[in-house]
Amino acid sequence: MSIYHSLLVAGAALAYANTPVSAAADYTQWVNPFVGTTNYGTTNPGAIVPNGMMSVVPFNVMGSDLNRYDKDSRWWSTPYEVNNKFFTGYAHVNLSGVGCPELGSLLTIATTGDLEPDYHKYGSEYTAETAVPGYYSNRLTKYDVLTEVTATERTSAERYTFPGGKGNILINLGEGLTNETGATVRRVSDTEIEGSKLLGTFCYNAQAVFPIYFVMRVSAKPSASGYWKKQRPMTVESAWDADAGKYKIYTRYGRELSGDDIGYWFTYDSLAPGEQVEVRMGVSFVSTENARENLDKEQLSFTFDELRAAAHNRWNEDLGKIRVKGGTEEQRKVFYTGLYHALIHPNLLSDVNGEYPLMENAGTGHSDTPRYTVFSLWDTYRNLHQLMTLVYPERQTDMVRSMIGMANEWGWLPKWELYGRETFTMEGDPAIPVIVDTWRKGLRDFDIDSAYAAMKRSATTPGAQNPMRPDIDPYIAKGYVPLGAYAGDMSGDNSVSHALEYYVADNALAWLAEERGDKEFAKELRKRAAGYKNYYSKESGTLRPLNADGTFLTPFNPRQGENFENVPGFHEGSAWNYTFFVPHDVEGLARLMGGKRKFVDKLQMVFDEGLYDPSNEPDIAYPYLFSRFKGEEWRTQREVNRLLGKHFTSQPDGIPGNDDTGTMSGWAIFSMMGFYPDCPGEPYYTLTSPVFDSVEIDLANGKTLTIDAERTSPDDIYIESMTLGDKNLNKYRISHDELVNAGRLGMKLSSEANK
C-alpha cells in the first residue's frame, strides 16, 4: 500500500469533527492559505495535498459585468484574488505564485432555481470563507448553498449543501485562465461524464500546449441533465467578442459535444432542505481512462469527511518534519504558511498506474517512481530544491529523476517545464545546479551519466541547435553575451541576465566534470564562470551591458529597470538587482570592486537606498553576502531580520510579490531557521540568527538536526557565539555535511552587533 493510501485509510478512521492529532502537534493550525492572495503573490486558498496533481481553487477573477476580469488587468495570472467576491466556480488543477496565466479550468458550481449557463449571470458573491490545508469552503449568497472542497493526489471531492427546492450542478469547460480554447465532453451515464480540455500557451509560448482529461461524477441521479454551448453571432462587430452570443441548452442530445465554450449540467427538481450533492472528479494528462482509474483507486468508498481528514493528516505529517519552538505566534504562522506554499510545486504528473505524457512528445511513458512537473527552475533552483533535498529527500530524488527523464525523452533538461512541454520562460540553464547540488549533498539514486550527458550537451551545442542556450556562441567565444545576440524573451534583450545564469550553471558543472575526470572541460567551464568580470564597469560601479564590439552600453542608468520595466541587458530588474549576483565568486567580485570595504559599502548602499528588490530572484541572496567577509556578518543578521519583519506577514499581502512556486517562501523558511543555501550547485550554507528558540529538522539520514538560539529578549538578533556539535564554531559559512552530521547548531544571541 502506498504512503498516500496508508494516510488515507488512517484518515478515514477518524471523524473530522475531532482534531486528528493533539492541538500541540497540529502544525496546520499555523497555516493561513490566504497569505499571498493579493499584493501580486498569486497564491490561492484552494484544497491540495503536498505536491499533488489536483488542486481545487475558488475562481473569482471573472467579472459579473461584461468585463472578463474584475481584478487589475495587468496581473491576472491567478484564479483567486482575496479582494474579489464574485465566485464563478471551482477550478481544477492550478498554479500557485506564478506570473503568467495558465490552467485554472474545469469550473464547477452549484446553483438553485432555473438553469442558467452564462457565468455572468450564474456567478455569485459569497461569505463565510474558510480555508485550511486540504480544505476550502464558502457560502454562495445568491443561492444560500454551502460549498466545500477537498483533494487527494489526483482527484477532488466537492460537497454542496442546498437550501431545498430546485438545484443544479454545472461544469464550465469554456472559461479559465488558460490562453487555449477547445474542449470535449461526453455523457457516460446519468451520474458520470468524461472529457478533455486543451491548455497551454504559458507565458505566450504558442507551442507549449497540452490536454487535460477528466472524469466527473455526481452522487445522486439528477432529474435531468445535458449540455450547453455558446453560439456566437457571426457579425463583423461581434465575431471576436468572447462575451457576445447566446447559450443553447441541449436537453435531448446525448452523445458528445465539442467547442470553445461548452459545458454540462445536472438538475435536481426536488431537493430537501439541507440535502447534499457531492461531485467527485479525477484528472489525468494521459487519458480519460487514466482519469477514471485515478478516481476509482484514490477515492474508493471514502466519504467526503474521510478524504478531508486524510488531506489534513498528509499536510500535518509534512509540516511536522520541521518543528519550531519560541518566536511569536505571527512568526510561526509566517513559517508554516511558507512551508505549506513550498510544498505545492512541483506537482505529480504520473497517474496511479505510472503513466505520464512524454516530454515534448505525443507518446506515453511509464515510471515505477513518481514523475513530477511544473519545474519553474529559474525560481526554484535558488532555494526550494535545497529545502526538498534537506527535508524531503525522497521527493527531491524523484524530481531529479523526472528532470533526467525529460532529457532522455527530448534531449534537454528542463528550464521552465509545464506538463510535458518546455515553455522556455526566463533564462539560464537552471537544472544543472539543482542536479549537481543534489548529488553533492549525498542523494545519488539517479542516473548521473544521463544527467551529465544532457548538461554537457547544453553547455557545448552551438546556439542555432541549442534551445537551452541560444546565445551560447558569443558566450563561449568572448566570455559574455553582447546586446543583440538574442532577443527571444518576451521582455526583450536580456543579455547580462542570460550570461550571469550561465556562469552559475557552468560553475556547478565544472565541479561535476572534474569529478568525472573531464579535466579539460572542467578547466574551460571555470574560465567561463569568471566571465562576469567582462561586464564590470568602474564608471557605473555595476555590471553593465556590452555591445557586440566590446564597448559598454552608453548612455546607461544602473537604476533603470526598477518596477519590472524593460531595460537593455537585464530581465525584470535593474543593474543593481544583478550586480552582486555572482554567488560562486563573491570574493573575486569584491576584488573587482576594489576590495572588501568598497564591496561591503556598496552592498549596504543597495539596502539603504531601497535598491534591493525582495520580490524577485536575482538579488534575494544579497543579505547573505556580507557574511563572506570577517567582521561584517552582523550586517547579514540585521538585514535578514529586517526583511523578514517588513515583507513577510500572516496577512493576504504577506508575500512581497509572486511567490514563484514557493521560492519567496523558501527564502523566508531558511532565513527564519538561521541558515541559507548561498550558491546554487555548491553544498554550503551561510548562517544567520534564527527567529525561533529551537528548530528541529528530520533529516534524510534518520537523524534530527536541532538549531538552538539562546536569547534574553526579542531584540537579540546578533550572533555572539556559536557551537556546532560539541565544538566552538568561528565561521559563518559551513558545508551541508558539517550541518547535518553535527546534530546540533547552537547560537548565543545578543542585542549588540558583533562588529
Salt bridges, closest charged atoms under 4 A:
ASP26 OD1 - HIS312 NE2 3.17
ASP72 OD2 - ARG74 NH2 2.97
ASP114 OD1 - LYS166 NZ 3.70
ASP118 OD1 - HIS120 ND1 2.93
GLU129 OE1 - LYS85 NZ 3.69
ASP144 OD1 - ARG139 NH1 3.03
GLU148 OE2 - ARG159 NE 2.93
GLU153 OE1 - ARG154 NH1 3.28
GLU153 OE2 - ARG314 NH1 3.21
GLU158 OE2 - HIS92 NE2 2.57
GLU175 OE1 - ARG68 NH1 3.22
ASP190 OD1 - ARG187 NH2 2.23
ASP190 OD2 - LYS221 NZ 3.40
GLU192 OE1 - ARG217 NE 2.77
GLU192 OE2 - ARG292 NH2 2.76
GLU194 OE2 - ARG186 NH2 2.60
GLU194 OE1 - ARG292 NH2 2.71
ASP243 OD1 - HIS120 NE2 3.33
ASP261 OD2 - ARG232 NH2 3.83
GLU278 OE1 - ARG280 NH2 2.75
GLU293 OE2 - LYS297 NZ 2.81
ASP296 OD1 - ARG217 NH1 2.86
GLU298 OE2 - ARG154 NH1 2.63
ASP305 OD1 - ARG159 NH2 3.18
ASP318 OD2 - ARG395 NH1 2.71
GLU329 OE2 - LYS333 NZ 3.42
GLU360 OE1 - ARG421 NH2 3.12
ASP368 OD1 - HIS366 ND1 3.90
ASP398 OD1 - ARG401 NH1 2.72
GLU409 OE1 - ARG371 NH2 2.92
GLU427 OE1 - HIS498 NE2 3.51
GLU427 OE1 - HIS571 ND1 2.95
ASP429 OD2 - ARG469 NE 2.93
ASP437 OD1 - LYS441 NZ 2.82
ASP445 OD2 - ARG401 NH2 2.64
ASP449 OD1 - ARG516 NH2 2.94
ASP471 OD2 - HIS498 ND1 2.86
ASP489 OD2 - HIS498 NE2 2.87
GLU501 OE2 - ARG382 NH2 2.88
ASP506 OD1 - ARG469 NH2 2.91
ASP506 OD2 - ARG528 NH1 3.43
GLU514 OE2 - LYS519 NZ 3.04
GLU514 OE1 - ARG526 NH1 3.29
ASP518 OD2 - LYS456 NZ 2.67
GLU524 OE2 - ARG528 NE 3.37
GLU539 OE1 - ARG544 NH1 3.07
GLU562 OE2 - ARG559 NE 3.14
GLU572 OE2 - HIS571 NE2 3.95
GLU587 OE2 - ARG628 NH1 3.59
ASP601 OD1 - ARG597 NE 3.31
GLU609 OE1 - ARG559 NH1 3.97
GLU632 OE2 - ARG597 NH1 3.01
GLU632 OE1 - ARG635 NE 2.62
GLU639 OE2 - ARG638 NH2 3.57
GLU639 OE1 - ARG642 NH2 2.76
ASP678 OD1 - ARG628 NH2 3.77
ASP678 OD2 - ARG733 NE 2.77
GLU682 OE1 - ARG733 NH2 3.20
ASP693 OD1 - ARG711 NH1 3.02
GLU696 OE1 - ARG323 NE 3.21
ASP698 OD1 - ARG323 NH2 2.86
ASP708 OD2 - ARG744 NE 2.93
GLU720 OE2 - LYS748 NZ 3.62
GLU738 OE2 - LYS731 NZ 3.02
